[in-house]
Amino acid sequence: MPKIELCSVDLRYFSRQGEVQAIQDVSLAVEAGEFVAVVGPSGCGKSTLLSLISGIISPTSGSIQLDGSPVKGPSRKIGYMLQQDYLFEWRSIIGNVLLAAEIQKRDLGLARKRAQDLLTRYGLGKFIDSLPRELSGGMRQRAALARTLVTEPDVILLDEPFAALDSQTRIALADEVVAELRRENKTVVLVTHDIGEAITMAERVIVMSRRPGRIKSEHRLAYASARGAPQPPLALRSAPEFNTYFQRVWAELDIHVVE
């Protein structure tokens, strides 16, 4: 049984211009422990797809299941990490990390211990009592990841989590995030505009069409250098297959079409 399954999902909504078809006939299965990346042109519905999976919005038609049960709203099984860290500037770092546990009325003693362990692992142990403004962009995103993981969700949704960072920081942080999510055996769906990010972080890349968003193709990634042991994203950028995968995905993106 897939961890996540979408069957013939459509999403339509009304704007001032009339009815808009955002997503059309999307079917997708993600296995437990799998890391899937979704790429596509701007406005194709990539982030909308994550909102549907998370239960924040409901499809117009079709079905979405998590562990074989219909998604009817937000679930404790799902953690959602956004492009912006959205840390509250008046709360300490550990206070920010504990926010989801507080909202979900978790055991705060256990949550605090996990938060401290996560922050220490991410090199933020000395900044637990600091305010967000005292941290760099990369450090803030590490704190946001800790906040996402502190409630121990099975599924992690990543919506352009490194887009606000400089190139060096985002590549380094991608290595750290992939290592952590593998360590915790999470099921991951990543939305990104960065092809290099997609083809080095994920095991499978889904390419979406222009609106209305449909699944145009998918690519299973198999790096010869990674056989036997997963390689970090930075190392895979030097693999012979990297350019081949990059060109395949690039050729399928409809970015040259002007609306």
C-alpha positions in Angstrom: 0.0 0.0 0.0 1.4 3.4 -1.0 2.1 5.9 1.8 0.5 8.7 -0.3 -1.9 8.0 -3.2 -3.7 10.6 -5.4 -6.3 9.2 -7.9 -7.6 11.4 -10.7 -7.4 14.5 -8.7 -8.8 17.8 -10.1 -8.9 21.2 -8.4 -10.9 24.1 -9.8 -11.6 27.4 -8.2 -13.2 30.7 -9.1 -11.4 34.0 -9.6 -12.6 37.4 -10.9 -11.9 36.1 -14.4 -14.0 33.0 -13.9 -13.4 29.3 -13.2 -9.7 28.3 -13.1 -8.6 24.7 -13.5 -5.5 24.5 -11.4 -4.9 20.7 -11.3 -6.3 18.2 -13.8 -6.4 14.4 -13.5 -3.3 13.9 -11.3 -2.6 10.4 -10.2 0.4 9.7 -8.1 1.6 7.1 -5.6 4.5 7.6 -3.2 5.9 4.7 -1.3 6.8 4.7 2.4 10.4 6.1 2.8 10.5 7.4 -0.8 11.9 10.8 -1.6 10.0 12.4 -4.6 10.6 15.8 -6.2 8.1 17.7 -8.2 9.2 20.3 -10.8 7.4 22.3 -13.4 6.9 25.9 -14.7 5.7 28.6 -12.4 2.0 28.5 -11.8 1.6 24.9 -12.7 0.2 23.8 -9.3 3.2 22.3 -7.6 2.6 24.0 -4.3 -1.1 23.4 -4.7 -0.3 19.7 -4.9 1.3 19.9 -1.5 -1.6 21.7 0.0 -3.9 19.0 -1.3 -1.7 16.2 0.2 -1.6 18.0 3.5 -5.3 18.4 3.7 -5.2 22.2 3.8 -7.4 22.3 0.8 -9.7 19.6 -0.7 -9.8 18.5 -4.3 -12.8 19.3 -6.5 -12.9 15.7 -7.6 -10.8 12.6 -7.2 -9.3 11.1 -4.0 -6.2 11.5 -1.8 -5.3 8.8 0.7 -2.7 8.6 3.4 -1.9 5.1 4.6 -5.0 3.9 2.8 -7.4 6.4 4.5 -9.0 9.4 2.9 -7.3 12.8 3.6 -10.1 14.9 5.1 -8.0 17.7 6.7 -4.6 18.3 8.3 -3.0 15.3 9.8 -0.4 14.8 12.6 1.3 12.3 10.2 2.3 15.2 7.9 4.9 17.9 8.5 5.0 20.9 6.1 8.2 23.0 5.7 7.7 26.2 3.6 10.0 28.5 1.6 10.0 31.1 4.4 11.0 29.9 7.9 8.1 31.9 9.6 9.9 31.9 12.9 8.3 34.2 15.5 10.8 36.9 16.2 9.7 37.3 19.8 10.1 33.6 20.7 13.4 31.8 21.4 14.6 29.2 18.9 13.5 26.3 21.1 10.2 28.2 21.7 9.7 28.3 17.9 10.6 24.6 17.5 8.2 23.6 20.2 5.3 25.6 18.6 3.8 22.6 16.7 4.0 20.4 19.7 2.1 23.0 21.8 -0.6 23.4 19.1 -1.0 19.6 18.9 -1.0 19.4 22.8 1.9 17.0 22.8 3.8 16.0 25.9 6.0 19.1 26.1 8.6 17.3 28.2 9.3 14.8 25.5 8.9 17.4 22.8 11.5 19.6 24.5 14.0 16.7 24.7 13.5 15.9 21.0 13.8 19.6 20.1 17.1 19.9 22.0 18.4 16.7 20.4 17.5 18.0 16.9 18.9 21.5 17.4 22.2 20.0 18.8 22.4 17.7 15.8 22.0 20.7 13.5 24.7 22.7 15.1 22.3 25.0 16.9 22.8 23.7 20.5 24.4 26.9 21.6 21.5 29.0 20.1 18.6 27.3 21.8 17.8 30.4 23.8 18.7 32.9 21.0 16.1 34.9 19.1 15.7 34.2 15.3 17.3 37.6 14.3 20.6 36.4 15.8 20.8 33.5 13.3 21.9 33.4 9.7 19.4 32.3 7.0 20.8 28.8 6.9 20.6 28.5 10.7 17.0 29.7 10.6 16.1 27.0 8.0 17.7 24.4 10.2 15.5 25.6 13.1 12.5 25.4 10.8 13.4 21.8 9.9 13.7 20.9 13.6 10.2 22.5 14.1 8.8 20.3 11.3 10.4 17.1 12.7 9.8 17.7 16.4 6.3 16.1 16.3 7.7 13.1 14.5 5.5 13.1 11.4 5.8 10.2 8.9 5.5 12.4 5.8 7.5 15.6 5.2 6.3 18.1 2.5 9.0 20.6 1.4 7.9 23.6 -0.5 10.9 25.4 -2.0 12.6 25.2 1.4 16.0 26.7 0.3 14.8 29.3 -2.3 15.5 32.2 0.0 19.1 31.2 0.6 22.3 31.9 -1.4 23.6 29.2 -3.7 26.4 28.0 -1.4 24.1 27.7 1.7 21.3 26.0 -0.2 23.6 23.3 -1.6 25.2 22.7 1.8 21.8 22.6 3.5 20.5 20.2 1.0 23.1 17.7 2.0 22.2 18.1 5.7 18.4 17.9 5.1 18.7 14.7 2.9 21.0 13.1 5.5 18.5 13.9 8.3 15.4 12.7 6.4 17.2 9.5 5.4 18.3 8.9 9.0 14.6 9.3 10.2 13.3 7.2 7.3 10.7 9.9 6.3 8.5 9.9 3.2 9.3 13.1 1.4 7.7 15.2 -1.3 9.8 18.2 -2.4 8.6 21.0 -4.7 11.4 23.0 -6.3 12.2 25.1 -9.3 15.9 24.0 -9.1 16.5 21.0 -11.4 19.9 20.3 -9.8 18.3 20.2 -6.4 15.5 17.8 -7.6 17.8 15.3 -9.4 20.3 15.1 -6.5 18.0 15.0 -3.5 15.2 12.7 -4.8 14.9 9.2 -6.0 12.2 10.1 -8.4 11.4 13.4 -10.2 7.8 14.2 -11.4 7.6 16.8 -14.2 4.3 18.8 -14.3 2.9 20.6 -17.3 1.7 24.2 -17.5 -1.7 25.0 -16.0 -3.8 23.1 -15.7 -1.2 21.1 -13.9 -0.9 17.5 -15.1 1.8 14.9 -14.6 3.8 15.1 -17.8 6.5 12.5 -17.0 8.5 10.9 -14.3 12.1 10.0 -14.0 13.6 7.4 -11.7 17.1 8.3 -10.8 19.9 5.7 -10.7 23.4 7.0 -10.1 26.1 4.3 -10.6 28.2 5.9 -7.9 25.4 5.6 -5.4 25.0 1.9 -5.6 25.3 0.2 -2.3 25.2 3.5 -0.3 23.3 6.7 -0.8 25.4 9.6 -1.8 24.9 13.2 -0.6 23.5 15.7 -3.2 26.7 17.6 -3.5 28.6 14.5 -4.5 26.0 13.5 -7.1 26.5 16.9 -8.8 29.8 15.5 -10.0 28.4 12.2 -11.2 28.5 11.4 -14.9 24.7 10.9 -14.9 24.0 14.4 -13.5 24.1 16.3 -16.8 22.0 13.6 -18.6 19.2 13.8 -16.0 19.4 17.6 -16.0 19.0 17.8 -19.7 16.1 15.3 -19.8 14.2 17.3 -17.2 15.1 20.7 -18.7 13.8 19.6 -22.1 10.4 18.8 -20.7 9.8 22.0 -18.9 7.5 24.4 -20.8 9.3 27.5 -19.6 9.8 28.8 -23.2 6.0 29.1 -23.7 4.7 32.6 -22.9 1.1 32.9 -21.7 
